[in-house]
Amino acid sequence: MTNLGKPPDFDAVVIGAGFAGLGMLRRLRDEDGMSVQVYETGDGVGGTWYWNRYPGARCDSESYVYCFSFSKELLQDWDWSGKYPEQPEILSYLNHVADRFDLRRNIQFNTRVTSARYLEDTSLWEVETDQGDRVTAQFLITGIGCISSGNVPDIKGLDSFQGEWYHTGSWPHEKVDFAGKRVAVIGTGSSGIQSIPVIAEQAAHLSVFQRTPQYTVPARHGTVDRKFIEEQIKPNYEAVLNKARWSAGGFPIDRDERSALEVTEAERMESFEAGWAEGGIRFLGTSFKDISMDRRANDTMSEFIRNKIREMVKDPETVEKLLPTDHPFGSKRPLIDTNYFDTYNRENVELIDIRHSPIQEITPKGIRTEDQEFEFDMIVFATGFDAMTGTYFKMDIRGRNGLSLKEKWSEGPKTYLGLQTVGFPNMFMITGPGSPSVLSNMPMSIEQHIDWIADFLQYMRRGEINSVEADENAETAWVAHVNEVAEPTMYMLADSWYLGANIPGKPRVFMPYVGGLGNYRRKCNEVADNGYEGFILDAGRR
Ligand code: N01
């Protein structure tokens, strides 16, 4: 059957109703007059913040920059209560945005996109869902997040466990009651270190199963500083956000332009202490310029944190287990915690080192490691995600000549600017692999993509261009550049999910773009100014 000459059902299908999907829908529908259908698996908006409801979940970006910036009124009207936004409040914010801009009428909830196929004869996408929808659209836009496919490790015996078990990334909507329970948490990444202190306060006993010791920095979380917001942020919001937009990480902060190695030991310690007292992303973000690039500079900061762990944790054996020595600080996602290390001073908390005594199996009553057997009422998997590509591969996405995205990316994702991949015309990714995404304050990256994609679609319309596809040479050059900038950084020195190292069999490729959001924005603008160089624009057939 051919759709030749038949108009598509929608101008664009957008997958996902988190920050990316909501923002994309609003822009295309309300500013550009396009017809848009959003499909969302959950029964509400929120994306990451819909699914990650685990105890202690909140964002590591300070709340005043973790938001949309398309509406001045929204920026002025919304008041965050915490210095860092907590999961329930971010979810309220996104629900508020959905209501305020009347977005729900174009979102179909409880609907998972199962496949998307590019129809070469018409340059349209045909999208199918698990609810029986089959629709066509000129553009397919993914707003599916980077860390949205939960990874429950394939441990023998999980089916036999008689207690309750949860993954942090698909937490129940009802309250999980830890009172009086013996609880295990497996994993000490961002989700683990946020949930562990909260669970420890409620559970009868908590056992933390740690594979890799972590560096983590105190968040210094608290209520928002209203005076700061009212006097320094709200009257200057556009300037504050603009600074964030052009910065490396999407935050309006300045790093110290000195090398950690050119100052005296006393000056270095003074700087680290000041950063530690301030806490959060500022500890690393405002520090010396070479911490992420020079191993010797990094060692000074890594050792500073190890010393803090030695000071904070009382039991010397636990200290030894907690000290990160096999990778430099910042080579895995920097963690920001509240009372994480103090938690190990509690009587009801124990730390199990599974690097040296790995988990052998899950038993009906608990967990058996190489040298011990434990009984639990509950197991919490804080074991992360099949990041950046996992959610793409859950759908059967096929481009030209029936090529599947899974085949195309079998050796790791290949994209031009993280926005398109060769062979998949008219498909755009919001914060796809090869873009700064997870190495930046996400809403800043998401909004940059939304505006850039929408501007491109308008350009196409004006030029009567029906189809657009990244050029092979441009993609190859971009992939090489993404690798080249990652190579000298600390990021290459740890087994992280950035490299796909957490998923057995996943190709080891550094997936996000480490060159910084400001530089990336500059590059995207140059591409647009040069008539979208690196893209093949085709009047196509319709
Ligand atoms: O997942 P992770 P996450 N057996 O992959 C361990 C964002 N986020 O959900 O380090 C035993 O970081 C694994 O051990 P190892 C943020 O970008 C943001 O915590 O691989 N252990 C590790 O300790 C973050 O980076 C926020 O050796 C296993 C842990 O599980 C990303 O999401 C909050 C294992 C997984 O850590 C993912 O964070 C939460 C196994 N088979 C998340 N497999 C904020 O903004 C894995 N592990 C605050």
Residues whose N, C-alpha, C, O or C-beta is under 5 A from the ligand:
A	BS01	N01	R58 C59 D60 I147 P153 I186 G187 T188 G189 S190 S191 G192 R211 T212 R333 A382 T383 G384 F385 D495 W497 N502
